[in-house]
Amino acid sequence: MQKIGKDNMTSGSISQGKADFLCYDSIIVEIKAATFIHNDNKRQTINYLNAVNKPVGLLINFGEASLKWKRFINSKALPSA
C-alpha cells in the first residue's frame, strides 16, 4: 500500500487534492471522518479513480456511528475478458 499524490497520477490531471492510498497497484482508497458520506466525496473518489485509470475505488468513512463504505468500479480500467 502506498500513499499517492499528483506525481503518481500520470494518466490524468487532478487540480485539487490527492487520493489517500493506492493498494495492490489497482485500488484507490479514500478515507473520510465525516458525519455522513456526501455526494461530493463520491464524486471525488470517482474522479481520482478515472484520473489514474484504476479498476476499483473504495470510499471509507469512519465518522458515522458505524463504519460506512462504498465501492466504485471503473469499467474502462478493467481487463478485457
C-alpha positions, 0 to 999 in steps of 0.5 A: 500500500502506498500513499499517492499524490499528483506525481503518481497520477500520470494518466490524468490531471487532478487540480485539487487534492490527492487520493489517500492510498493506492493498494495492490497497484489497482485500488484507490482508497479514500478515507473520510471522518465525516458525519455522513458520506456526501455526494461530493466525496463520491464524486471525488473518489470517482474522479481520482479513480478515472484520473489514474485509470484504476479498476476499483475505488473504495470510499471509507468513512469512519465518522458515522456511528458505524463504519460506512463504505462504498465501492466504485468500479471503473469499467474502462480500467478493467481487463478485457475478458 
